[in-house]
Amino acid sequence: MAAPAAAARWAARAARKRMPTDEEVVQTAAQAAEGLVFSRFKRSAVRDYDVEVTFEDGVLEVDVWINAPDDAETDADEVADEAARAAGDAVDELFAADDE
């Protein structure tokens, strides 16, 4: 989930330059989250996963859920949290690239 300060930062950038479309933001966040999940788990080890991303009115929300075996070496909840943060970081980079 994006912090309010981050949402305000993204909204402020819109006034200066072309802002990425909502679809670009959502795609970027989803790809980053999924990429992180599968950098930590083999695809065959993940029973199911879900990445939900919304970007409305300058507010990014990312929810990641992973169903991995209980005996996995990596904690699924920690990876889900990392994936959500990676999604936010990717969106920050997307906006920063637009500022250049």
C-alpha positions as CSV (number, residue, x, y, z in Angstrom):
1,M,0.0,0.0,0.0
2,A,1.4,3.4,-0.8
3,A,2.0,5.9,1.9
4,P,0.1,9.2,1.7
5,A,3.3,11.1,1.2
6,A,4.1,8.9,-1.8
7,A,0.7,9.5,-3.3
8,A,1.1,13.3,-2.9
9,R,4.5,13.0,-4.5
10,W,3.1,11.2,-7.5
11,A,0.2,13.7,-7.8
12,A,2.5,16.7,-7.6
13,R,4.6,15.3,-10.5
14,A,1.5,15.2,-12.7
15,A,1.3,19.0,-12.6
16,R,4.8,19.3,-14.0
17,K,5.0,16.7,-16.8
18,R,3.1,14.0,-18.6
19,M,2.2,11.4,-16.0
20,P,2.2,7.7,-16.8
21,T,-1.2,6.4,-17.5
22,D,-3.0,4.5,-14.7
23,E,-2.6,1.3,-16.9
24,E,1.2,1.8,-17.1
25,V,1.4,2.3,-13.4
26,V,-0.7,-0.8,-12.7
27,Q,1.3,-2.9,-15.2
28,T,4.6,-1.7,-13.8
29,A,3.7,-2.5,-10.2
30,A,2.2,-5.9,-11.0
31,Q,5.2,-7.0,-13.1
32,A,7.6,-5.9,-10.3
33,A,5.7,-7.7,-7.6
34,E,5.4,-10.9,-9.7
35,G,9.1,-10.7,-10.6
36,L,10.1,-10.5,-7.0
37,V,7.8,-13.4,-6.0
38,F,9.4,-15.7,-8.6
39,S,12.9,-14.5,-7.8
40,R,12.4,-16.0,-4.3
41,F,10.3,-19.1,-5.2
42,K,10.4,-21.5,-8.0
43,R,7.2,-21.4,-10.0
44,S,6.7,-25.1,-9.3
45,A,6.8,-24.4,-5.6
46,V,4.0,-21.8,-5.6
47,R,0.6,-23.4,-5.5
48,D,-1.2,-20.2,-6.2
49,Y,-0.6,-16.4,-5.9
50,D,-2.5,-13.2,-6.5
51,V,-1.2,-9.7,-7.2
52,E,-3.9,-7.0,-7.0
53,V,-2.9,-3.5,-8.0
54,T,-5.0,-0.4,-8.2
55,F,-4.0,3.2,-9.0
56,E,-6.7,5.8,-8.5
57,D,-6.4,9.5,-7.8
58,G,-2.7,9.2,-7.4
59,V,-2.9,6.4,-4.8
60,L,-1.2,3.1,-5.4
61,E,-2.5,0.0,-3.6
62,V,-0.8,-3.3,-3.9
63,D,-1.9,-6.6,-2.3
64,V,0.1,-9.7,-2.8
65,W,-0.9,-13.2,-1.6
66,I,1.2,-16.3,-2.0
67,N,0.2,-19.9,-1.3
68,A,3.5,-21.8,-1.0
69,P,4.3,-25.0,0.9
70,D,4.6,-24.6,4.6
71,D,8.0,-26.3,4.5
72,A,9.4,-23.8,2.0
73,E,12.7,-22.2,3.1
74,T,11.3,-18.8,2.3
75,D,8.5,-17.2,4.3
76,A,5.6,-16.4,1.9
77,D,4.3,-13.5,4.0
78,E,7.7,-11.8,4.0
79,V,8.0,-12.3,0.3
80,A,4.5,-10.9,-0.2
81,D,5.5,-7.8,1.8
82,E,8.7,-7.4,-0.2
83,A,6.8,-7.8,-3.4
84,A,4.4,-5.0,-2.5
85,R,7.4,-2.8,-1.6
86,A,9.1,-3.7,-4.9
87,A,5.9,-2.7,-6.8
88,G,6.0,0.7,-5.1
89,D,9.7,1.2,-5.9
90,A,9.0,0.3,-9.5
91,V,6.3,2.9,-9.7
92,D,8.6,5.5,-8.1
93,E,11.2,4.7,-10.9
94,L,8.5,5.0,-13.5
95,F,7.6,8.5,-12.4
96,A,11.3,9.4,-12.0
97,A,12.0,8.3,-15.6
98,D,9.1,10.6,-16.7
99,D,10.8,13.5,-14.9
100,E,13.9,13.1,-17.0
